[in-house]
Every structure is written in C-alpha cells, then in structure tokens.
Amino acid sequence: MTREYIRLYATVVITALVLPAVAQNTKVFKGQSAIRGVSTVSRPVQRQWKGVFSQKGDDVFFRNDFPGARLNGMVKVNDTLYTALITSENTPVNGSPWYAFKVWAGKPREITLKLTYQQGSRHRYPPKLSKDGNTWTSVEAGDAKKIFEEDSLPGEYQFKLKVSKDTTWVAAQELFTSKHANAWLKELKSKPKSSAEIIGYSRLGKPLTVVKMGNPASKKRILIIGRQHPPEVTGQYAMKAFVETLNAGTALSSQFLNDYLVYVIPLMNPDGVDNGNWRHNDGGIDLNRDWDAFNQPESSAVRDFLKKEIADKGNQLIFSIDFHSTQDDIYYRVDPKMKGNMPNLISDWLSKTQEQIPGYVPNVKALYSGGGTFTAFSYFFKQYGTEALVYEIGDNTPRDFIKHKGEVSAQILMNLLLNK
C-alpha cells in the first residue's frame, strides 16, 4: 500500500450523520423474528442503467458498469456535494441497501458524497474504499460502535472523499462476485480428495457449482452453503475460513476427510451478487424463503442434488450450515427439543466454541420449531434430520475475528464429528 493510498483513506471524514453510539457490551442483538411463508413466484426486477454518470462541464465521474455494482442515479448539488440514489431490484425487500460504484476526477479535489435510498429504507453499510477492487478500507474507525437494530440506522449517509484521476471504488462491503467465487472454487477443487460438479444454473444461466471434499465412499455427509443474499460478504468470508480449515492438509483435516464427504456450495445467488441486488435473485425472490415451494432454479438445483446424493443412495446428511450476514453475530438453530441425526452436536459445538475463544459468548436463537420449511436450514433438518445451523456474521465484525472464528469453529466441528 503506497503512502499516497494511506493518506487518501486517512483523509476520509464522516460528516453530517454520525451513527448512534451503542455500547457493545450492554445490548444483545435480538436477531430475526419468526419466519413466515411468502410467495416465491418470480416477480419483475429493476434493471440498472449501466455506464458513466457525469454532468456537462463537470470533471467528476461515476460508473456502475462492473459486476457487483449498484448506482441508480447521481446528482451534482453544488461544487462539492454529490448525491447518489440507491434503489433496490424490487419491493418489498429486506433492509440491505447495497451500493457499489467507481469515482474519479480530472483534477484532484475533495468532494462530499451523500448516499440516499428509496423511501422507507435506511443506510446500513458504512462505505468501503479501494484503489484496486481488492484491498479495502472502511471510512469508519475499526472501533466504531455497533448498530444492533435496523430502526437505529440513519436514513442517509454523508462523507468526504479525495478524488483524482486514479479511480476510487466505493462499496457497501468488499466486492466478492462470481469471479472471485469461481477463482476460490478452482483452488478448492485442485486440492487432494476434491472435485467439482455443476448441479444446475441460475435464472441468467450462471453455473451453480458444488465442490466435493473428502471420501466419496463415506455414508456420512455434511453440507455447506452460502451467499443466498447478495450483500452478505462477511458470511462469505466466514465460510471461506471454515471450508479452508476443513481441507487444510493438517492431521485433523486429513483424518476428517477420510471419514466424511463434504459438499460446498459457496454461491447460491450468482445473479443477485453480480447485479448488485439488495436481497433477491433475478426472479425478484428471496431464495431463503423458497425452500418449501421451490419456485426458483437455484433452490431447486440444491434440492435435486441432495435427493440424488443423499436420499437415493442411502447416505446420511449429518450436519449442514448456511452462512449469512446481519447486524451482529448470531447463530440460528433448530429448537433443541427437536432431535436430528446427532443429538446435542450443535449445543456441544457452540459451548466448545465459547471455551476456545476467550471472552466470546455466542448469541444463539432457536428459529425453527416445526411447520413449513421456508428457509434452507429448516428444510435440511426436516427432510434429512441433519443437525442444521445458520451462521450469521455481523456487517462490521472485524475481518481478522471472522477468520479466527471460522477456523476455530471448523476445528471444533471436525473433532466432535470424529469422536461422536
């Protein structure tokens, strides 16, 4: 990182709107309320106009013609203030207002950017900045206070930024598009005891790939999926650390992969990710509400794959985990009173995670107690008796802790499964 690059980020100043201070140790994130069924029949989505936004006589430019971008409009208010309009792919939609765009100028200057959203939506993600699309820095200090509940978030967000002929990337979170996912998949399938298979295609024809790691003759299987919701990059990072630990080439992981076969489906919603959607796939649907009706090709592809791999061959799906992001770290589980293939596995896993990460207290909530299987983890439990879990990472959880928790969690799981 160059000195000029460091100075660029050191000059970023939050103005006008400051996120409310919430003491991290005095309030516990309440998490998702009971999940209800909704129609998952496809609905129209809004297509972004793609290109360069500029105004006559001005030498500050913005663009959104790259994978993962979302910028629906840009207005120059005065000589230094620019207002970005960010709108969702359709409505109603979860409050996850994703944005990503590039900015540059004919000559160096400092501008003020105001992020605004459609009526009823609140700003959620403090901007991340990059000079190359790979290395990112947040405009907020690492010790910024957490925002736990959606109703405490501001309606818009304003910050200052130094721009020049060198392009600056501005995004809600670090970009991890299908290009990044495919590069990671290539690494995974090149490892010993690994292979890859296309199990279906998205609505726009992007392949849905599963990597198989471990012993293909084993009757004991586990499933890892992620990125049903496009903006949830921190969940992707957690999954990456988790999966890489399962196949790290250590004595523990080698023994584990001799005994188990692991399915990894890291990108459930490639269309939504690459189109910069807030929540939905290209069918305008939240994929994590389609695990009962199966109206969307992405969820249907996983259902059909598991039927072929598990039900039709007499194998057993021991454990499944679905990675997501939300306001703060939380685990959603099946009601402990409901027993799966390996009773107490989830409870033991969570308690040992707490033991092995000093000062960490897992926030756990039972989110499925029977009935309709609208979400992936509830479907996996009801259909296969798997010990199912949703692993949620906070939007602003430090990236080094995400990696550490993912690694420790995977090590604990392997030890538990090998000793059950």
N, C-alpha and C positions, 0 to 999 in steps of 0.2 A: 504494500500500500504506500503510495507516494505521500510526501509531506503536503503537497497541494490538495490531495484527496482527503487527508486527515483534516486539514484546515477547512475544507468545504463543509464537512459534517460538524466541525466544531462551531461553525457559524450559524447553524440551523437553530432558530429560536422559536419557541412556541409563543404565540401571541393571541390576544383576544379571548380565546376559550381555553380554559385550563380544566383538565379532568378532575372531578371531585376527589378529594383525598379520602381513602378508605383504609383504615388500618388493617394490615394483612392478618394480624393475629386476633382480631376482635369480631370478625364476621365470617361466617361459613357460607360458602356458595350453596344455594338451595337446589340448583340444578333443574332438570327437565321435570315438568309435571306429567301426570298420567297421559299416555299417548293414545289418541283416538284415531279411528279409521277415517280416511278421506278418500275421495275418488282419485284414482290414479290413471284415468283415461287421459290420453295426451291432449294438451292444450297448446294454443299458439304461443310462440315466444317472440320477443322483440329482437330484431337483428340490428346490431350496431352499424352505423356508417363508419367505414374504415378508411383512414388516411391521415393527412396532416391538417390540424386546426391552426389557422392564422388569420390575422385581420390586416386589411390593406394599410400599408405604411408602418406596420409594426414588425420588429425583427425578433420576437419571441414566438417559438413554435412548439406545438404539442402534437404527438402522434399516438395512434392506437392500433396500428396495423401489424401486430405481432401476437403470437399465441399467449393467451392468458390476459390480454389487455381488456380493460373496460373504461371507456371515457365516452359519454354520450353528448357532451357539449362543453365548450369553453368560451367564456365571455371576458373581454377586457373591460374592467370597470373604470380604471384610470391608469395613469402612467406606470403604476407599480402593482396594482391589485388585479388578479385574475381569478375568476370564479369557475370552478369545474362542476358540471352537472353529472351526477352518477345515478343511474336508474337501473332497476332490476330487469331480468329477462321476461318476467310476467308477474302478476299478482293473483292471489295473496302469496306472500313469500316470507320466509324467516328473516329476522333482522341481522343479516350478514352482508352489509353493503360493500362488496368487493370493488376495488378500483385498481387500475394499473395503466400507466402511460409514460411516455418519454417527453422530455422538455430540453430545449436548447435555445441559445440566443446568438444574434450576430455579433454582439459585443458583451463583455462581462457586465453584469449588473445584479442587484438584489431585487427579487420580486416577492410579493406576498401571494400565496395560493390559498384560496378558500374552497374547501370541499363541501358541496351541498348535495342533498339527496331528495328523492321523491317524498311527497307528503306522508307523514307518519313513520318515516324511517329515521334512525339515529346513527350517528357516527360510532363505529365500533373499533376499527383498527388504526392505531397510530401509524403514520406513514413510515415505510422503509425506503431507504435511498441506496442507489447503487450507481457505479460508473461503468459497469460491465455486464450487469444482469446476473452476476454470480456471487459477488461479495456485497453484503447488505449491512446497513447501519440504521438503527431506529432514530427518529427525531427526538424520542424521549429518552431520558436517562435510564440506565438499567435498573435503578432502584425506584422507578416510578411506582406510585401506589396502584394497587389492583382495582379494577372496576368489576364488581361481582354480579350485579344485576342489570338487565337491559334498561330498566327505567331510570337508571342513574347516568346514562350516557347522554352526551350533548347532541343537539340536532344538526350541528355543522362543526367544522374544524378549520382553523386558520393557522398557517405557519409561514415563516420566511425561508427563502431559499436563494442561494447564489447560483446563477446560471451563466453559461458561456457557450462557446462553440462546441465544447465537449458535451455530449449527451448525458443527462442525468435521468435515471429510471426512478419513478415514484410508484410505489405499490402498497397495497394493504398489508401484504405479507411477502416474504421472499417468494420468487417465482419457482414453482416446481410443476412444470407442464408435462404433457405426454412425452415430449422429447427427453426430459430429464428422467421420467419414469422408465422409458424404454432403454436408456443407457444403463440405468441401475439393473433392470431385468437382464440385460446382456451380461453384466457382471455376475449376477446370481446364477444364471444357468450355465456359466462357464466353470463353476466350482464342481469338485467331485460329488458324485451322488446327486446331481441336479440335472433337470431337463425342463423344457418349456413346451407349452401346448396352447394353441388358440382355441378357446372354448365358445366363442361367439363374437358378435360385432355390435357396436353401439348403433344408435339410430343414424348416425352420419357415416357409418361404415368403418369406424376405427376398431382395430382388433382388441378383444378382451383376452388377456394372456394370464395363464396360471403357471407359476414355476413350482415344480415338484422337487422337494429336497428330502433325501433320506432313503429308506429301504422300501422299494416298490412292492416287496412281498409281504410287508407287515400288514396285519389286520388293524393296527392301531393308527389312527389318522388324527391330525389336527389341522384346523383351517384358520388362515389369517387373511382378512380383507381390509381395505381402506379406501379412502377418498370417495365415498359416496357423495359427499358435499364439496363442491369445488374450492371454497376459500380455506379449507381446514388443513393448512400446511403444517401446523405444529403436530397434528396427528400423524401426518406423513413422516415427519422426522422421527417421531417415537416408534412408528412401525419399522422404519429403516434400521434404527439401532437394535430393535428387538429381533428382527429377522437376521441381521448380520451376526448377532451373538449366537443364534441357533446354529449357524453354519460358519463358525469362526475357526474351525480346524483345531480346537482345543480337545483335550482328552474328554471333557464333559460333552461337548457338542458332537464329537465323533461317536461316542457311546450312544447318545440320544438318537442320532440319525441312523444308527444300526438297528434301533428298536422301533422307530416311528417313521411315518411318512408325513411330511408337512406340505400343505397346499398354501401358496402365497398368491393372492390376487390384489396387487397393490393399487390399482387404478380402476375403480368401478365406474367412474363417470368421466371418461376422457373428453367427451364433447363439452360438458359443462366446464371442465377445467380450462380447455383451450379457448373456449368462447368467453371466458371471464364471467361466468354466471355467478349469481349470489348463492344459489342453493340447488337449482334443478338441472335435470338433463336436457337434451334437446327436445324432448317431448313436453317440457314445461312441468315436470313432475319431480317431487322429492323422492328419490329412489328408496330412501329408508322408510317409506310408507307403502311400498309396493310388494311386500313380502307375504301378502295374502292373495291379492288379485293377480299379481304377475302380469300386468299390462305392458311393462316396459321390457325391451330386449336385453338390457343389462342384467336385471334381476332374474329374468327367465333363463338366461345363459348359465348363471351360477346354480340355479335350481336344477336344471337339466344335467349339468356336470356332476353335481353331488349325487343325484339319483343313479347315474351311471357308475360313479366311483364307490359309493357307499351302499345304497340300498340294493342295487342289482348284483353286487359282488359279495355281500355279507360282511363287509368291513364295518368298523365301528368308529364313529366320529367322537373322539374322547373330549376334545376341547376346541372351542372356537373363540376368536377375539376379533372385534370390529373397532378399528381406530378412527377417532374423531377429534374435533377441537370444539371448545366452548369458552365461556368467560373465564373459567378457572378449572383446575384439575379436579376430576371426579370420575369414579367408576360406577357404571350402571350394571346391575346384576339381576339374575332371576331371584325371586323370593326364595330365601334359604330353606323354607319349608318344602319346596318342590325339589325332589331329588333327581339327579341325572345319572349319567354313566359312571361317574366317580364322585360320590357324595363327599362334601367338605373340601374338595380341591380348591374352589375359589376362596373359601374362608381361610384355608391354610396359606394359600398363595399371598393373599392380602396381608395377613398377620406377619408373615416372614418378610415381606417387602418392607413393612414398617420397622421390623427389627434390624434390617440390614442397611437402612438409610437413616442415620441418626437425625432426630428432630422432625422426621417426616411422619405425618398422620394422614393416612388415606381417607379421602372423603368418599363414602360409599352409599349408594342408594339403590334399593330394590325397585325395579321399574317394570317388571313383568310378573304377574301373579296368575296367569292363565287367560284364556279367551283368544281373541283374534291375534294373529301374528303379523302385525303391520310392519314391524322392524326386523332387520336381519337376525339379530341375536335371539329374538323370541322365536322366530321361525326355526333356526338351527336347534334350539332347545326342544321345541315341541315336536319337530319332525324326526330328530335323531337322538334326543336325550343327551345331547352334548352339554358339557359344562360351559355355558356361554357368558360372555362378558363384553361390555362396551368400555373401551379405554379412551377416556377423554382427556385431552391436554389443553391447558389454558392458552388463550391467544398470546399472552405476554409472558408465559413461563420461560425462564432463561433457557437458552438453547443448550448450554452445557448440562443443565439439570435434566432436560428432556432426554438427552443421550444417556446420561448416567442411569436414570430411572428405567429406560428401556433395556439397557444392558443387564442391570440387576434383576429386573422382572423376568427376563428370559432365562437367566441362570437359575433363578429360584424355580421356575416352571419345569425346567429340564430335570433338576434334582427331585422335585416332587413326583413327576411322572415316572421317573426311573425307579423310584422307591415305593410306589403305590402297589 
